[in-house]
Amino acid sequence: MQSEVNRGITAAATGEGPPKKGPPLEATKVNRRGEVLREDSHRGLDVPKVVTDVAISREPNKDGLEKACLVFLSILRFRNDMLWKRRSKPLDMIIGEQMEWLREWRSLHANPKGVSNGNACVRDSVRWQKPKLGFVKCNVDVAVWEAEGLLGTGAVVRDDQGHLTQGFTTMNVGRCSSHEAEAIAFREVLSWIKHMPVPKVVFELDSLIVVQNINSSAPNNTEFGSIIQNCKELLGSRSRWKVQFVKREDNSVAHAMAKLAKLHARDSEWCEFPQEIIELNVQDVISH
């Protein structure tokens, strides 16, 4: 078993594919529409080159060191999962998730006060805040049941007094990276809310990379980029629909809704809410 694990690490890191023996490392990802989700790989990162550059350089740069450390941590996680669980996500997916974390960390520290541009806004939020007069706020989040290959989408709409007005939950089937899951959840919510008479909406997501990509005009030919493009098309030219980042701890109501999605496999609209959701919302409003 140990040799199988080592062969798997070497093959995945060099791009030669998974080992011939042992548990399958690839999982077909399918969303609720039946679309096959392609692997987003590790965002064009040349893993062998990153490791080699750090190994042969006497004074490797900070960027190279950070990436190399995340590659080594990803390999360790892959090895441990294979050794103890006899299964693992593909190594390139693990590396991709680590690179996403690194980008988010850099962005948060590079823009401590937040930036705003167009439909998207990144702000430094301390607590959940009521929307401006005449607006509604829609918080969106996703819950992931990795072992079962399930993604739960949850959204809650609140008026300018902080009152719960509507909610939405749905399920998707498949395994994907965390930022793909967040983008899929946002796409589902946009598909739902576009039929509602709400001309002024502030959407809040706790995935900085999704918010930044919604705001970016740079091409992205990955599956993640395709989902982002779907979101942009749904946003269309609605100038009063804003998308902004919110810290995870300020998005607890939407996350609780996302976890409820598992109990309601089909699309569900909510006008009455469980006591747990009501209490979380009261905490948000009181802290405002």
N, C-alpha and C positions, 0 to 999 in steps of 0.2 A: 504493500500500500504506500509506503514511504517513497519508493521509487516512482510510482505512478504520480504522486503529488509533485515530485520534483520535475518529472517530464512535463506535467501540465503547466507548471510555472514557466519553464523554459520555452515551451511551444507558444504559450499565450503571449509572453513578453516579446518574442521575436517575430510574431505574426505567422507562425507556421501552422496554426490551428490547434484544436484541443487534442489531448492524448487519444490514442485509438481505443484504449480500454478505460474502464471506470465509468462513473455516472456522466450523463450528458451535461455539457456546460452551457448549451444554448437553449433558449426558450423562445418559441414563437410568440410574438406580442400582438394581440388582436384587441382592437377597441370595440365599443358597443355597436359601432356601425359595421363591424366585420372587416375593417381595414387592417391589413397586416402592417405593423409598425416596424420600420427598419431600425437596425442598430445605429446609434449615433456615434459609435466608435469612441475614440478618446480625443475628439475635436482636432484631428490632424497632428496630435502629439507623437513625435518619433521617439518611442520609449528607449530603444537601444542607444540612440544618439544622445538623449538626455543623460543616461547613466554613464556612457563612455566619456562625454565631455567633462562631467564632474570628476570622474576617476583619473583622467590624464592631466587635468588642469591643476596647477599649483595654487592658483587663486581663482577658483570658480566664482562667477558672479552670483548675486543674491537670487535672481530669478531662477537660474539653473539649479542652485541648491534647494530652493523651495520645491521646485518640480521634482527633483530627484528624490527628496525626502518623501513626497507624497506617492511617488512610484514605489519606493521601497515599502511604505506602509500598506499600499494596495496589494503588493505581492505577498506581504505577511498575512494580510486578511484573507487573501485567496488561499494561501497554503493552509491556514488554520481551519477555514471552512471545509476544505477538501479532506483534511486529516481527521477532523472531529465530527463533521456533519455528513461527509461523503458527497457533498454537493456544494456548489457555489455559483454566484453570478459570474458571467464571463469577466475575465480580468480587465478587458478594455472598458466594460461598463463601470467597474469599480474605480478605475483610474479616472474615467470621465466624471464620476460623482465627486471625487476628490478635487479635480480641477475646477469644478463648479464651485465647490466650497471655497477654494482659494480665490477665485474671481470675486465671489461675494464679499469675502473678508477684505480684499483689497479695495473694492468699491466703497464699502462702508467706511473704511479708514481714510480713503482719499476724498470722500464727500461727507464729512461728519455733520454738516448742517443741511445737506440735501440739495438737489438740483431739480429744476422743473423745465419742461420743454414740451409743447404740443399737448397731445392727449395724455401723455405719461408724466408722472411726477414722482420723485423720490424725496420723502421728507423725513425729518428726524422726529418721530412720534414718541412721546413718553407714555401717553395713555390714549385709549380710543376717544375720538372726538365726534361730537354731533356734526352733521353736515350744515352748510350754510342755509339760511332761510330759502325755501323753495326747492331745495335739492333733496334727494334721498341718497342714502349710502348703502352700497351693497358689498358686504364682506364675503370673500370667497376662500375656500380652503379645500384640501384633499386629505383623505385618510387612506393609508395603504395597508393592506393585509398581504404581505409579501408571500407567505407560504401558500396562500390560496390563490394568488394572482388576481386580487381584487383591488379596484380603486374606487373609493367613495367620494363623490363630490357633494359639498354642502355650501349653501349660500343663504344669507339672511339680509333682508331689506329693512332699513329703519328710516323713519322720517326725520325732519329737522328738530323734533322734540325727543328723539331717541326711542320712539315707540316701535315695537315690532309690527311690521305690516304684512310681510310675506316671506316665505322661505321656500327653498328648493333643494331636493336631494335626488341623486341618481347614481347608478353603478356602471363601471366599465370593467371589462375583463382583460387581463394582460399584465405583463411585467415590463416596466420601463424605468428610466432614470427618474430621480425626484423632480427635476425641473420639467421633464416631459409630462409627468403626472400633474404638476401644478398648471401647466399650459392647457392640458386636456380639460381639466376642471374648469378653467376660465372659459374655454370655448363652449363647454356645455351650458354654463350660466348665461353667456351671451346669446346662445341659441334660444334659451328660454325667455330671457328678459326683453329681447328685441320686439316681442309681440305685445309688450305692456305699454300703456300710455305714460311713460316716464321720460320726459324730455331732458331732465337734469339729473344725472346720476354720477356719483363718485364711487368707483370700484376700488376696493382695497384688497391686495394680495400680500402674503408674507414671503413671496419668492422674489428677491431683488433681480435675479437674472431674467425672469419673465417680464417684469416691469421694464427693465432696460431694453430688452429686445423688442417689446411693443413700441418703444420710442425710437428704435434705431431704424435707419433706412438701408443699412448694410445688407447685402444678400446673404442668405443662409440656406444652403442646399441640403441640410440634414433633415431628418424627420422632425426634430424639434423646430427647425425653421419653417417647415411646412405647417405645423400646428400654429405657430405664431402668425403666419400669413393668414390662416383661416380667421384668427382672432381679429387681425387688422381689418379684414374684409367685413366682419360682422360689426366692428366699430364704425366702419365707413366714414362718412363725413360729419358724424354727430359731434359738433364742436363742444357741446355741453355734457358730453360723456367723458369723464376724466378717469385715469387709471393711476393709482399711486401705491407706493410701498408702505406696509405697516409691519411693525415688529410682531414676531410670532406670539408673544405674550399678550398683545393687544388684539389678537384675532381669535380669541378663545371661543366665542359664540359660533363663528363659522366652522371652526374645527369640530365642535360638539355636534353641529348639524351634519358634518361629513361622516362622522362615526355612526349617526343614525341611518345613513344610507344603506347600511348592510341589512337593516331590518325591513327595508322597502326597496326591493331590487329594481322595480320599475321607476320611471320618472314620477316624482311626488311633489306636489305643491302643498305648502303649509299656510294655513290662515290661523290655526290654533297651534300652540307650541307646548311641548312638555315642560314640566316644572323646572327641570335642569336648565333649559334654555332661557326661561324667564328669569331665573335667579342670576345667571351669568350676565344677562342683558342689564339687569338692575345694577349689578356691580359696575358695569361699564358706564352707565348713565350717572351713577352717584360719583364716580371718580372723575367725571368730566369737570 
